[in-house]
Amino acid sequence: MLAIEEGDTQVPALLPTTFKAEVTWLGRVENNEDTIRSVSLEEMRLSFAGADGEVHSGETRPSCVRVRSQHPEGTTIRNTRQLSVVSEEELAFIAEEVGLEEIHPEWLGASVVIRGIPEFTYVPPSSRLQSTKGTALVVDMENRPCNFPAREIEKDHPGHGKLFKAAANGLRGVTMWVEREGSLNVGDTLILHIPDQPTWSHIDSARQTGN
């Protein structure tokens, strides 16, 4: 093991940025047997298992189709999809594309809606959103659009739900997990922290060989 001399400093692996987000909505999915709709909250209490009362909480979960290249479906894996976080700005883009005045976060089964970070869906994996109270969430990865929100939209606005999946491509937000326990409230400020790491130069070729 490399000895650290007295006075040596370590470069932080994560860098706080000047990008800030305001929490504009909170919710949880309480029962997903028939619907993915979430119900709104004023406060969200978060443990290492996720949000209290949320069906997607848990320190582990059964693997799903999104990771079928890595695990047989139903395998017990670490739960890095505890929360679904979306941005108000990107929801507005989706609404315009599907021909609605707004996209309600309940339809998406969203956990947190934030405002203020541009191109939020593409923030780097392993980035953090940390509140001024210390509560910290870690970005797993982009949350890909699926048909479940489309069905919820279709229930309330027939003819518009079928447009959701295409409209939400690259705008669906991210999945996150709890790094530091605490709580979130509507109106809280979250600071974006990003990994101090350059982009891998082989990413494009790796994606091509992985298809």
C-alpha positions, 0 to 999 in steps of 0.5 A: 500500500502506498504510504501517504506523506504528512502534508499530502493532499488528496484531490476530491473525487467529486466536485461541487458545482454552481448548478443548483436545483429547486425541488418543486414536487415530491411523490411516491408510488404506494401501490403499483399493482394496477398503476404506476401513479405516484401521490404528492408529498410535502416531505419525503423521508429517506433512508438507505433503502429509499423513500418511506412508503415507496414501492420501489424502496429497498436495499436490493431489488429483483433485476428487470429487463433493463439489465437483462444483459447482465443478470437473469430476470428476477435475480436479486441485485443492489437497488440503485433505482430507488427514486425516479427524478425528473426535471420541470424543464424536460417535462415541459418539452415532453408536454409540447411534443405530445400536445398537452399543456403539461405532463403531471409527474404522477403519470410518470410515477416520479419521486422528485421534480427539480428545476434549474439544471439544464439537460438534466437527463444527461448529467453524468452517472455517479453525480450527486444532488445534495441538499443544504441539509446534507441529504444526498442522492446519487445518479444511477443512469438515464431512465429510459421511456417505457409504456407505463406512463403512456398508459396513465396519460392515455387514461386522462387524455386519450390519443396523447399517451401513445406519443409519450415514448418517442417524445420522452426520449432523452428527457425522462430524467434519471434513477437515483439512490440514497447515499446519505439519509435525511429528508427532502421538502418542496422548496429545498435547494439541491447542489449538483456534484459531478465526478472529477473524471474525464469522459472515456475516449472509447465510449462510442466504439464500446457502444457499437460493439455492445449492440 
